[in-house]
Amino acid sequence: MTGMALSIATDTVRAAASAQAYCGGEKLLTAGAVRNLEPGFGGANADVVDGTRTWQVWVGVVGRVLTGECDCPDSRATVLCPHTVAAALAAVRAGFTWNTLPESGTDRRTVDPTERRFRMLAGTLDTAELVAMIARHAVRDRMLAVDLEVVTGCLGTPGAENLRRLRAARHACDGAALVALLSGQPVAEVLQQVGDAVGDAVTARVPGAADLAERCIAALGGRDWAGDAELARQLAAALGRGPVPPLRPLPVDLEELSGLLEGDPVLGGGRIDLTTGDCWPQLVDSGEQTEDDEDPDRWLPVWCEGSRDGYRDVELFIATIGDADFADRLEIAISGRGAFRRFKDVLARREDELRRFHLFAEERQRGRARA
């Protein structure tokens, strides 16, 4: 992702910023407003305190042009704000090494000689050989599988209205509506969301539910995320092709459980009521203290595992984005402190990708909760 090393001096920062922004940045630096300065993605990350607010900043070189990203309302990639100026000056003073990133608009894949060579080799194969090779490698290579699904239209994000209807059908246990909504539609992005309801529809002998369950099992096997194998076995059991899980079923809301597992490490965690399946955050007081509040046969503790898995979700999602320039901007955003906030700020500029990320993250969270 990074290129050649560059030398950045104070004059470079002055030339890249307006006089007002440079003056403001100098004042912030002199006031000691730059905190938590650290190298990041070829440039520098920092927190910049301005009055009562703390802004998260990245500054670096893109296409040999000094560029900044900041949470503040005045920030634009091509115009340095005082906060990015302050971070840049602090990095110069600290002697950071700068590495240029690819310039926006450059599709490196089109000039990659290795890709050109493989294109030539692929051109020597007949269609059947090429199809067989792609299928074999897609099974082992998740990124190739995603590319194949996107290009062929098999990996699609349901629209907002369809999502609303899917969730309504799931909560209402309306198996017929669920089957109708998913008939002929991609299921890859909602497997964990609808899997339990599909299993219930199979058990209730809803017409078309068995075929839908087979599609879900195939998609789960190809994706193989955390929790997918468990859901596939559950659906197979509903179809009568596998053993029924020997455990007592408990109606736990996977979204609530994932909130306990992946919330704030200090405030997260909690417990599950084994009599009802309700998830209780650790700081919630039900107001109904009884003698069995500590009964291990009733309560199952849930320990918070922090945000590491969430950060991995972000990395994997970025790898599915076909626009190389936009993917680069997101990778810059997740470098250093405040990564999640910067990532969502950048992603919000593309509503379709933001909606796809929320689905992607929810699927993975539900899967981890199931596992």
FENCORJO-V374746 format. One record per residue. RES is the residue in one letter. BURIAL is b if it has 16 or more other C-alpha atoms within 10 Angstrom, else e. D_LAST is the distance of its C-alpha to the last C-alpha in Angstrom with 1 decimal. Layout:
res->RES burial->BURIAL d_last->D_LAST
res->RES burial->BURIAL d_last->D_LAST
This chain:
res->M burial->e d_last->33.9
res->T burial->e d_last->36.9
res->G burial->e d_last->40.5
res->M burial->e d_last->43.7
res->A burial->e d_last->44.4
res->L burial->e d_last->46.7
res->S burial->e d_last->49.1
res->I burial->b d_last->48.8
res->A burial->e d_last->51.6
res->T burial->e d_last->52.5
res->D burial->e d_last->54.8
res->T burial->e d_last->51.9
res->V burial->b d_last->50.1
res->R burial->b d_last->53.3
res->A burial->e d_last->54.0
res->A burial->b d_last->50.5
res->A burial->b d_last->50.7
res->S burial->b d_last->53.1
res->A burial->e d_last->55.7
res->Q burial->e d_last->54.2
res->A burial->b d_last->50.6
res->Y burial->b d_last->51.9
res->C burial->b d_last->54.0
res->G burial->b d_last->51.1
res->G burial->b d_last->48.8
res->E burial->b d_last->51.6
res->K burial->e d_last->51.9
res->L burial->b d_last->48.2
res->L burial->b d_last->48.2
res->T burial->e d_last->51.3
res->A burial->e d_last->49.9
res->G burial->e d_last->46.9
res->A burial->b d_last->44.4
res->V burial->b d_last->42.3
res->R burial->b d_last->39.5
res->N burial->e d_last->36.6
res->L burial->b d_last->38.2
res->E burial->b d_last->36.3
res->P burial->b d_last->36.3
res->G burial->b d_last->33.8
res->F burial->b d_last->33.7
res->G burial->b d_last->37.3
res->G burial->b d_last->38.6
res->A burial->b d_last->37.8
res->N burial->b d_last->35.4
res->A burial->b d_last->36.8
res->D burial->b d_last->36.9
res->V burial->b d_last->40.3
res->V burial->b d_last->41.6
res->D burial->e d_last->44.0
res->G burial->e d_last->45.5
res->T burial->e d_last->42.7
res->R burial->e d_last->40.1
res->T burial->b d_last->38.0
res->W burial->b d_last->37.3
res->Q burial->b d_last->34.8
res->V burial->b d_last->36.6
res->W burial->b d_last->36.3
res->V burial->b d_last->39.6
res->G burial->b d_last->40.2
res->V burial->b d_last->42.2
res->V burial->b d_last->41.4
res->G burial->e d_last->44.0
res->R burial->e d_last->46.3
res->V burial->e d_last->46.3
res->L burial->b d_last->45.1
res->T burial->b d_last->42.3
res->G burial->b d_last->40.4
res->E burial->b d_last->37.3
res->C burial->b d_last->37.5
res->D burial->b d_last->35.9
res->C burial->b d_last->39.4
res->P burial->e d_last->40.9
res->D burial->e d_last->43.7
res->S burial->b d_last->41.4
res->R burial->e d_last->41.8
res->A burial->e d_last->40.9
res->T burial->e d_last->44.5
res->V burial->b d_last->46.1
res->L burial->b d_last->45.5
res->C burial->b d_last->45.3
res->P burial->b d_last->46.7
res->H burial->b d_last->43.3
res->T burial->b d_last->42.6
res->V burial->b d_last->46.2
res->A burial->b d_last->45.7
res->A burial->b d_last->42.6
res->A burial->b d_last->44.4
res->L burial->b d_last->47.5
res->A burial->b d_last->45.4
res->A burial->b d_last->43.8
res->V burial->b d_last->47.3
res->R burial->e d_last->48.6
res->A burial->e d_last->45.8
res->G burial->e d_last->46.5
res->F burial->b d_last->43.2
res->T burial->e d_last->43.0
res->W burial->b d_last->42.4
res->N burial->b d_last->41.0
res->T burial->b d_last->41.7
res->L burial->b d_last->38.9
res->P burial->b d_last->39.5
res->E burial->e d_last->41.7
res->S burial->e d_last->40.3
res->G burial->e d_last->41.2
res->T burial->e d_last->41.2
res->D burial->e d_last->39.0
res->R burial->e d_last->38.7
res->R burial->e d_last->37.4
res->T burial->e d_last->40.8
res->V burial->e d_last->42.7
res->D burial->e d_last->40.4
res->P burial->e d_last->42.6
res->T burial->e d_last->39.7
res->E burial->e d_last->38.4
res->R burial->e d_last->41.9
res->R burial->e d_last->42.2
res->F burial->e d_last->39.0
res->R burial->e d_last->40.3
res->M burial->e d_last->43.5
res->L burial->e d_last->41.9
res->A burial->e d_last->39.7
res->G burial->e d_last->42.9
res->T burial->e d_last->44.3
res->L burial->e d_last->41.7
res->D burial->e d_last->42.2
res->T burial->e d_last->39.7
res->A burial->e d_last->38.1
res->E burial->e d_last->37.5
res->L burial->e d_last->36.0
res->V burial->e d_last->33.7
res->A burial->e d_last->32.5
res->M burial->e d_last->32.0
res->I burial->e d_last->30.0
res->A burial->e d_last->27.7
res->R burial->e d_last->27.1
res->H burial->e d_last->26.4
res->A burial->b d_last->24.2
res->V burial->e d_last->21.7
res->R burial->e d_last->21.5
res->D burial->e d_last->22.2
res->R burial->b d_last->19.9
res->M burial->e d_last->22.7
res->L burial->b d_last->25.1
res->A burial->b d_last->22.8
res->V burial->b d_last->22.6
res->D burial->b d_last->26.4
res->L burial->b d_last->27.1
res->E burial->b d_last->25.1
res->V burial->e d_last->26.8
res->V burial->e d_last->30.2
res->T burial->e d_last->30.1
res->G burial->e d_last->28.8
res->C burial->e d_last->25.6
res->L burial->b d_last->23.5
res->G burial->e d_last->24.9
res->T burial->b d_last->24.0
res->P burial->b d_last->24.9
res->G burial->e d_last->27.8
res->A burial->e d_last->27.7
res->E burial->e d_last->29.3
res->N burial->e d_last->27.1
res->L burial->e d_last->24.0
res->R burial->e d_last->25.7
res->R burial->e d_last->26.5
res->L burial->b d_last->23.0
res->R burial->e d_last->21.6
res->A burial->e d_last->24.7
res->A burial->b d_last->24.2
res->R burial->b d_last->20.5
res->H burial->e d_last->21.6
res->A burial->e d_last->24.7
res->C burial->b d_last->22.9
res->D burial->b d_last->25.5
res->G burial->b d_last->24.3
res->A burial->b d_last->27.6
res->A burial->b d_last->27.5
res->L burial->b d_last->24.0
res->V burial->b d_last->25.1
res->A burial->e d_last->28.3
res->L burial->e d_last->26.8
res->L burial->b d_last->24.5
res->S burial->e d_last->27.3
res->G burial->e d_last->28.3
res->Q burial->e d_last->26.1
res->P burial->b d_last->23.4
res->V burial->b d_last->19.9
res->A burial->b d_last->18.1
res->E burial->b d_last->17.7
res->V burial->b d_last->16.5
res->L burial->b d_last->14.1
res->Q burial->b d_last->11.2
res->Q burial->b d_last->14.1
res->V burial->b d_last->15.9
res->G burial->b d_last->13.7
res->D burial->b d_last->13.8
res->A burial->b d_last->17.5
res->V burial->b d_last->18.2
res->G burial->b d_last->17.1
res->D burial->b d_last->19.3
res->A burial->b d_last->22.1
res->V burial->b d_last->22.0
res->T burial->b d_last->22.3
res->A burial->e d_last->25.1
res->R burial->e d_last->26.8
res->V burial->b d_last->27.1
res->P burial->e d_last->29.2
res->G burial->e d_last->27.4
res->A burial->b d_last->23.9
res->A burial->b d_last->23.5
res->D burial->e d_last->24.5
res->L burial->b d_last->22.1
res->A burial->b d_last->19.2
res->E burial->e d_last->20.5
res->R burial->e d_last->20.6
res->C burial->b d_last->17.1
res->I burial->b d_last->16.0
res->A burial->e d_last->18.3
res->A burial->b d_last->17.1
res->L burial->b d_last->13.4
res->G burial->e d_last->14.7
res->G burial->b d_last->17.0
res->R burial->b d_last->14.7
res->D burial->e d_last->11.8
res->W burial->e d_last->9.7
res->A burial->b d_last->6.1
res->G burial->b d_last->4.4
res->D burial->b d_last->8.1
res->A burial->b d_last->8.5
res->E burial->e d_last->6.7
res->L burial->b d_last->8.9
res->A burial->b d_last->11.7
res->R burial->b d_last->11.9
res->Q burial->b d_last->12.1
res->L burial->b d_last->14.8
res->A burial->b d_last->16.6
res->A burial->b d_last->16.9
res->A burial->b d_last->18.4
res->L burial->b d_last->20.8
res->G burial->e d_last->21.8
res->R burial->e d_last->20.7
res->G burial->e d_last->18.2
res->P burial->e d_last->17.7
res->V burial->e d_last->16.6
res->P burial->e d_last->13.6
res->P burial->e d_last->15.7
res->L burial->e d_last->14.0
res->R burial->e d_last->15.9
res->P burial->e d_last->14.5
res->L burial->e d_last->14.3
res->P burial->e d_last->14.9
res->V burial->b d_last->12.8
res->D burial->e d_last->13.4
res->L burial->b d_last->10.4
res->E burial->b d_last->13.1
res->E burial->e d_last->14.4
res->L burial->b d_last->11.3
res->S burial->b d_last->10.8
res->G burial->b d_last->14.5
res->L burial->b d_last->14.2
res->L burial->b d_last->11.7
res->E burial->b d_last->13.7
res->G burial->b d_last->17.2
res->D burial->e d_last->20.3
res->P burial->e d_last->19.9
res->V burial->e d_last->23.0
res->L burial->e d_last->22.5
res->G burial->b d_last->18.7
res->G burial->b d_last->16.5
res->G burial->b d_last->17.4
res->R burial->b d_last->16.5
res->I burial->b d_last->15.4
res->D burial->b d_last->18.2
res->L burial->b d_last->17.3
res->T burial->e d_last->20.3
res->T burial->e d_last->19.7
res->G burial->b d_last->16.1
res->D burial->b d_last->17.7
res->C burial->b d_last->16.3
res->W burial->b d_last->19.1
res->P burial->b d_last->19.6
res->Q burial->b d_last->21.3
res->L burial->e d_last->24.6
res->V burial->e d_last->24.9
res->D burial->e d_last->27.5
res->S burial->e d_last->27.4
res->G burial->e d_last->31.1
res->E burial->e d_last->30.7
res->Q burial->e d_last->30.6
res->T burial->e d_last->30.9
res->E burial->e d_last->31.2
res->D burial->e d_last->27.7
res->D burial->e d_last->26.1
res->E burial->e d_last->25.1
res->D burial->e d_last->24.4
res->P burial->e d_last->21.2
res->D burial->e d_last->21.1
res->R burial->e d_last->20.8
res->W burial->b d_last->18.8
res->L burial->b d_last->15.5
res->P burial->e d_last->15.7
res->V burial->b d_last->13.3
res->W burial->b d_last->14.4
res->C burial->b d_last->14.8
res->E burial->b d_last->13.7
res->G burial->b d_last->16.3
res->S burial->e d_last->16.9
res->R burial->e d_last->16.4
res->D burial->e d_last->13.4
res->G burial->b d_last->15.6
res->Y burial->e d_last->18.5
res->R burial->e d_last->16.7
res->D burial->b d_last->16.0
res->V burial->b d_last->19.7
res->E burial->e d_last->20.8
res->L burial->e d_last->19.0
res->F burial->b d_last->20.4
res->I burial->b d_last->23.8
res->A burial->b d_last->23.7
res->T burial->b d_last->23.5
res->I burial->b d_last->26.7
res->G burial->e d_last->29.7
res->D burial->e d_last->32.3
res->A burial->b d_last->32.9
res->D burial->b d_last->34.9
res->F burial->b d_last->32.4
res->A burial->b d_last->29.6
res->D burial->b d_last->31.9
res->R burial->b d_last->32.5
res->L burial->b d_last->28.8
res->E burial->b d_last->28.4
res->I burial->b d_last->31.4
res->A burial->b d_last->29.9
res->I burial->b d_last->26.8
res->S burial->b d_last->28.9
res->G burial->b d_last->29.5
res->R burial->b d_last->29.3
res->G burial->b d_last->28.5
res->A burial->b d_last->26.6
res->F burial->b d_last->24.4
res->R burial->e d_last->27.5
res->R burial->b d_last->29.6
res->F burial->b d_last->26.9
res->K burial->b d_last->26.8
res->D burial->b d_last->30.6
res->V burial->b d_last->31.2
res->L burial->b d_last->28.6
res->A burial->e d_last->30.3
res->R burial->e d_last->33.3
res->R burial->e d_last->31.6
res->E burial->e d_last->30.4
res->D burial->e d_last->28.8
res->E burial->b d_last->26.7
res->L burial->b d_last->25.8
res->R burial->b d_last->24.5
res->R burial->b d_last->22.6
res->F burial->b d_last->21.0
res->H burial->e d_last->19.9
res->L burial->b d_last->18.3
res->F burial->b d_last->16.7
res->A burial->b d_last->15.3
res->E burial->b d_last->14.1
res->E burial->b d_last->12.3
res->R burial->b d_last->10.5
res->Q burial->b d_last->9.9
res->R burial->b d_last->8.6
res->G burial->b d_last->6.1
res->R burial->b d_last->5.0
res->A burial->b d_last->5.5
res->R burial->b d_last->3.8
res->A burial->e d_last->0.0
